[in-house]
Amino acid sequence: MLIAQVSDLHVGRPGERVGGRVDTADCLRRCVARLNRLTPRPDLVALTGDLVNAGHPEEYRHLRSLLEPLESRWVLIPGNHDDRSALRAVFKDHAYLGQDPDFIQYVIDDFPVRLVFADTLEPGREEGRLDETRLAWLEARFEEAPNTPTLLFMHHPPFASGLDAMDQTRCTGAEALAALLQRHPQVERVCCGHLHRPVFVRWAGTSGCVAPSCAHQLALDLRPGASTGFVLEPPGFLLHLWRPGVGLVTHLCLVDPFPGPFRAYGP
C-alpha cells in the first residue's frame, strides 16, 4: 500500500499568485505530473487541507480542473483556508464529503491500513480544533477496528513543532486526543499539514508527521518567539509505504526533478 500525502496547495483564482509571488496552480500541475510518473503509482492521494487560499467557489473550481489529470484516486479534507460548503458544492460527486452532516470527516477501509480523516477546521480561526463532538467521532472510529493498523489524517498538528509562530495555531483539544491515542495503540501515525515544512515527532505513544507544502514552504526559524514568512524552497509531499513484515515507512518526495540517478560506485 502506498499513500501520497499532499498538503497546503493554496490554489487561488486563475492567474492569481499567493503573496504576489507563488504560482500555486503551476506548483500543483507539477505535483500532479510527478505523482503520475511515480512507479509504483500511489494507491491513494490524500490532500490534507488548505486546498485553496480563500475558500471561494471559483478557487475550488480551479482546484478541481488541476486535479482532474491525477491518475490515482484522491480524497480531500479541509484546512483553515477552506470553506466546507463551497468545497462540498464543487465536489458534490465526492460522496465521502457528506458522510458526516456537520464536518468533513470519514474512513477508508479499502487497504491493509485503515485511513481515518478528521476535520479540524474552525471557521474564522487560523488554529484548528477538536471539540467533544469530533473527539467522540474519532473514538468511535478507533473502537470499530482496534486490531487494524490505522493512519489518522488531519490538517492541524496537535503537537508542537518548535516553530513558535505556527505552534500558536495548532490544534486545540490536543490533550484529549493524546489520551485517546494512548488508549488506541493501533494508530500508527498522525499525518498533518499546516506547517509548510516536513516534521517528524514521537507523540502520545505513536508518531506524528507533517507534510511539506506542494507549493511554498515556511522559513525554518527555531528561535523562541520567532515570527515566520514563506520561502521558495522546493515543493514536496510525503509517501507513506506499508508492507507486510516491514510496517509503515514514510518518505519525503520532492516535486521537481533533479539530475540522476548515477552509479554510486565502480567505473
VOGU-3710 file (C-alpha; in Angstrom, 3 decimals, decimal comma):
1> mliaqvsdlh> 0,000/0,000/0,000  1,324/3,415/-0,987  -0,398/6,626/0,141  0,788/10,016/-1,114  0,065/12,908/1,228  -0,114/16,293/-0,496  -0,823/19,348/1,632  -1,253/23,111/1,658  -1,977/23,642/-2,014  -3,364/27,196/-1,555
11> vgrpgervgg> -4,850/27,313/-5,046  -6,247/30,756/-5,875  -8,341/32,064/-8,713  -6,905/31,506/-12,208  -3,886/33,743/-12,732  -3,568/34,622/-9,052  -0,267/34,328/-7,181  -0,147/33,810/-3,417  1,687/36,674/-1,771  2,151/38,148/-5,219
21> rvdtadclrr> 4,928/35,605/-5,846  3,859/31,968/-5,719  2,074/30,426/-8,694  0,392/27,721/-6,633  -1,570/26,446/-9,636  1,642/25,733/-11,521  3,078/24,074/-8,403  0,078/21,756/-8,275  0,332/20,973/-12,003  3,940/19,904/-11,483
31> cvarlnrltp> 2,973/17,899/-8,398  0,240/16,038/-10,289  2,686/15,276/-13,095  5,209/13,936/-10,564  2,597/11,725/-8,906  1,570/10,343/-12,291  5,209/9,444/-13,042  5,767/7,519/-9,807  6,415/3,781/-10,035  4,655/2,233/-8,271
41> rpdlvaltgd> 1,835/4,729/-8,518  0,112/5,666/-5,232  -2,990/3,701/-4,324  -4,437/6,927/-2,921  -3,512/10,613/-2,782  -4,648/12,272/0,462  -4,917/16,070/0,176  -4,699/17,341/3,764  -6,144/20,821/3,797  -5,610/24,416/2,775
51> lvnaghpeey> -6,718/23,199/-0,608  -7,441/26,747/-1,737  -6,326/30,113/-0,460  -9,549/31,892/0,482  -12,413/29,385/0,335  -14,109/30,843/-2,768  -16,124/28,609/-5,136  -14,072/29,871/-8,083  -10,918/28,652/-6,357  -12,430/25,203/-5,835
61> rhlrsllepl> -13,442/25,017/-9,487  -9,856/25,897/-10,407  -8,579/23,279/-7,959  -10,811/20,645/-9,493  -9,554/21,363/-13,001  -5,967/20,999/-11,768  -6,647/17,693/-10,002  -8,602/16,043/-12,817  -5,420/14,817/-14,621  -4,352/12,956/-11,455
71> esrwvlipgn> -4,433/9,252/-12,345  -4,555/7,919/-8,784  -7,653/8,016/-6,610  -7,670/11,154/-4,444  -9,563/12,443/-1,410  -9,838/15,798/0,372  -10,089/17,254/3,867  -10,285/20,965/4,733  -7,796/23,257/6,437  -8,194/26,711/7,930
81> hddrsalrav> -8,162/28,386/4,485  -11,059/26,218/3,296  -14,843/26,537/3,345  -16,868/23,355/3,881  -19,952/24,490/1,954  -18,023/25,673/-1,096  -15,859/22,551/-1,069  -18,875/20,236/-0,940  -20,699/22,193/-3,644  -17,880/21,947/-6,192
91> fkdhaylgqd> -17,015/18,323/-5,315  -20,609/17,170/-4,825  -19,886/13,878/-6,596  -17,381/13,005/-3,845  -19,903/11,204/-1,638  -17,476/10,736/1,279  -17,543/14,522/1,873  -21,094/14,080/3,162  -20,541/11,107/5,486  -20,821/13,483/8,459
101> pdfiqyvidd> -23,535/16,194/8,309  -21,518/18,800/10,206  -17,870/18,056/9,457  -15,848/16,682/6,550  -14,521/13,507/8,137  -14,664/9,902/7,032  -12,994/6,492/6,988  -11,498/4,463/4,127  -11,314/0,706/4,721  -10,069/-0,397/1,298
111> fpvrlvfadt> -6,433/-1,030/2,269  -4,387/-3,114/4,739  -4,127/0,046/6,856  -7,322/1,838/7,925  -7,391/5,520/6,985  -9,252/7,938/9,249  -9,683/11,547/8,105  -10,567/14,133/10,761  -11,873/17,688/10,305  -10,028/20,303/12,405
121> lepgreegrl> -11,438/23,390/10,673  -12,814/26,100/12,965  -14,366/28,740/10,641  -12,879/32,188/11,008  -9,906/30,925/13,016  -6,373/30,059/11,946  -5,909/27,470/14,659  -7,601/24,086/14,471  -9,994/22,458/16,900  -11,076/19,008/18,004
131> detrlawlea> -14,149/19,558/20,167  -16,089/16,940/22,116  -18,189/16,012/19,079  -15,206/15,382/16,827  -13,257/13,587/19,544  -16,248/11,318/20,184  -16,415/10,581/16,455  -12,727/9,656/16,446  -13,098/7,420/19,481  -15,998/5,595/17,837
141> rfeeapntpt> -13,971/5,062/14,652  -10,962/3,726/16,552  -13,168/1,376/18,571  -14,586/-0,117/15,356  -11,256/-1,736/14,445  -8,944/-1,934/17,469  -6,657/-4,515/15,856  -6,278/-2,890/12,449  -3,256/-0,631/11,802  -4,584/2,880/11,329
151> llfmhhppfa> -3,395/6,211/9,959  -5,039/9,414/11,184  -5,030/12,362/8,763  -5,828/15,905/9,940  -4,787/19,366/8,804  -3,646/20,994/12,064  -0,892/19,271/14,045  -1,860/18,517/17,643  1,822/18,514/18,688  4,371/21,304/18,974
161> sgldamdqtr> 6,991/21,709/16,259  9,340/24,329/17,696  8,105/26,847/15,113  6,608/29,144/17,730  4,504/31,287/15,403  2,836/28,200/13,918  2,557/26,348/17,222  0,202/29,085/18,372  -2,214/27,936/15,656  -2,003/24,182/16,144
171> ctgaealaal> -4,998/22,077/17,089  -6,822/22,704/20,371  -8,118/19,565/22,020  -4,665/18,018/21,655  -4,544/16,762/25,248  -7,806/14,863/24,824  -6,604/13,445/21,500  -3,342/12,337/23,128  -5,280/10,482/25,830  -7,447/8,873/23,138
181> lqrhpqverv> -4,412/7,710/21,167  -2,841/6,239/24,292  -5,916/4,003/24,546  -5,737/3,024/20,865  -2,206/1,832/20,030  -3,311/0,656/16,567  -2,899/4,253/15,356  0,480/4,056/13,663  0,867/7,712/12,735  -0,864/11,102/12,897
191> ccghlhrpvf> -0,362/12,754/9,490  -0,821/16,525/9,342  -0,241/19,616/7,217  -0,452/23,335/8,064  3,243/23,935/8,844  4,552/24,010/5,248  7,579/22,004/6,383  8,408/18,301/6,811  8,312/17,496/10,539  8,536/14,167/12,393
201> vrwagtsgcv> 7,923/13,625/16,116  7,202/10,957/18,727  3,943/11,909/20,429  1,152/10,367/22,547  2,511/6,837/22,241  2,607/6,998/18,466  4,417/9,059/15,824  3,400/12,285/14,139  4,452/13,792/10,857  3,774/16,949/8,870
211> apscahqlal> 3,882/17,090/5,088  5,609/19,988/3,360  3,593/22,221/1,092  3,378/21,233/-2,554  3,864/24,971/-3,205  5,776/27,296/-0,859  7,425/26,471/2,480  7,651/28,431/5,717  11,020/29,665/6,895  12,797/27,347/9,320
221> dlrpgastgf> 13,374/29,604/12,348  13,589/27,734/15,666  14,411/30,760/17,831  11,942/31,133/20,717  9,274/33,674/19,816  10,360/33,970/16,179  7,823/35,032/13,578  7,694/33,386/10,187  7,380/34,103/6,498  7,336/31,942/3,395
231> vleppgfllh> 10,403/30,868/1,416  10,700/29,440/-2,068  12,238/26,141/-1,040  11,387/23,115/-3,223  7,787/21,884/-3,058  7,237/18,344/-1,866  4,919/15,692/-0,453  5,092/12,543/1,672  4,820/8,911/0,624  3,515/6,524/3,296
241> lwrpgvglvt> 4,505/2,970/2,399  3,057/-0,096/4,177  4,457/-3,561/3,534  3,810/-6,815/5,402  6,702/-7,635/7,669  8,030/-4,094/7,397  5,211/-1,893/8,643  4,849/1,803/7,939  7,701/3,810/6,383  7,373/7,448/5,307
251> hlclvdpfpg> 9,489/9,085/2,596  9,840/12,755/1,670  9,474/13,235/-2,092  10,336/16,488/-3,871  8,118/17,584/-6,743  10,705/18,809/-9,224  13,276/16,532/-10,936  16,979/16,528/-10,195  19,880/15,021/-12,184  20,480/11,307/-11,713
261> pfraygp> 20,376/8,623/-10,570  24,085/7,964/-11,093  26,146/4,918/-10,179  27,394/5,383/-6,645  30,391/3,042/-7,021  32,515/1,469/-9,727  33,641/2,794/-13,095
//
